[in-house]
Structure formats: structure tokens, C-alpha cells
Amino acid sequence: MMNRRVVDTFNTLNECMPYIPGLEHWLGFRHSWVAIPHDRRLTGKSSYTFREYLKMAGESILAFFADLPLPFAALLGTGIVGYGHICY
């Protein structure tokens, strides 16, 4: 649940894949948690597959921690090139 001020601030952001939990902290508004008990699913199963959960996690990391994956990818690529150079 959000008040109008928070929603208006969210709407001013130009995010193509907003990571709401991260943006809540980043924007600096006060927040609290409300525990809501959920009943077990009586019929059917989740429509999300494991691959879709992984995709959602990857999008969240790239959307909110965009400066973190690039150095990691550069380090990984450098390591692979170095390993390939040693083995060849």
C-alpha cells in the first residue's frame, strides 16, 4: 500500500523494468511491513516456470544494480580469455 506522494514519485521515474523493493529504499520514503497470512493453493499450480523466475531475478539485478554486473562480466570475460590463452 502506498500513499499518493510515493506513487507520484514512482511515476516520475523513467524505469523500463522497475525493481519496486529496491526503489522503495532508494527513494527514501518511510516504510513498514504488514504480515499477511496466505492460505495454501487449493487447486492448480503456479504458472511461473523455474526459467521465468531466473529471468525475473536477472532483470531485477540489471534494473537496480546496473553498475554491478558490468565489472563482473568484464572480469569473467578477462578470466576466460586468460584461461584460453594459457590452455592454447
C-alpha positions in Angstrom: 0.0 0.0 0.0 1.4 3.4 -1.0 0.2 6.9 -0.5 -0.3 9.4 -3.4 3.1 11.1 -2.8 5.0 7.8 -3.2 3.0 6.8 -6.3 3.6 10.2 -7.9 7.3 9.9 -7.3 7.4 6.4 -8.7 5.6 7.7 -11.8 8.3 10.3 -12.4 11.0 7.7 -12.7 11.9 6.6 -16.2 12.5 2.9 -15.5 11.7 0.3 -18.2 12.0 -2.6 -15.6 11.3 -1.1 -12.2 12.6 -3.1 -9.2 10.0 -2.0 -6.7 11.6 -3.3 -3.5 14.9 -1.6 -4.4 13.3 1.6 -5.4 11.3 1.8 -2.2 14.6 2.1 -0.3 16.3 4.2 -2.9 13.6 6.9 -2.9 13.9 7.3 0.9 10.3 7.2 2.0 9.4 5.7 5.3 8.0 2.2 5.0 6.9 -0.7 7.2 5.9 -4.3 6.7 2.5 -5.8 7.3 2.4 -9.6 7.7 -0.4 -11.1 5.6 -1.2 -14.8 6.1 -1.7 -16.7 2.9 -3.6 -19.9 2.5 -2.2 -22.8 0.5 -3.2 -23.0 -3.1 -6.1 -25.4 -3.2 -6.1 -26.2 -7.0 -3.7 -25.8 -9.8 -0.1 -24.7 -9.7 1.9 -21.6 -10.3 2.2 -20.5 -14.0 5.8 -19.4 -13.5 8.5 -21.9 -14.5 11.9 -22.0 -12.9 13.3 -20.3 -16.1 10.8 -17.4 -15.7 11.9 -17.0 -12.0 15.5 -16.8 -13.1 14.7 -14.3 -15.9 12.8 -12.1 -13.3 15.8 -12.3 -10.9 18.2 -11.3 -13.7 16.0 -8.4 -14.8 15.8 -7.2 -11.2 19.6 -7.3 -10.8 20.2 -5.5 -14.1 17.5 -2.9 -13.4 18.5 -1.9 -9.9 22.2 -2.9 -9.7 23.2 -1.9 -13.2 26.7 -0.8 -12.2 27.4 -4.2 -10.6 27.0 -6.7 -13.5 29.3 -4.9 -16.0 32.5 -5.1 -14.0 31.6 -8.7 -13.1 31.1 -9.6 -16.8 34.4 -7.8 -17.7 36.3 -9.8 -15.0 34.7 -13.0 -16.1 35.5 -12.3 -19.8 39.1 -11.4 -18.9 39.4 -14.6 -16.9 38.0 -16.7 -19.8 40.4 -15.1 -22.3 43.3 -15.6 -19.9 42.4 -19.2 -19.4 42.0 -19.7 -23.1 45.4 -18.2 -23.8 47.1 -20.4 -21.2 45.5 -23.6 -22.5 46.1 -22.8 -26.1 
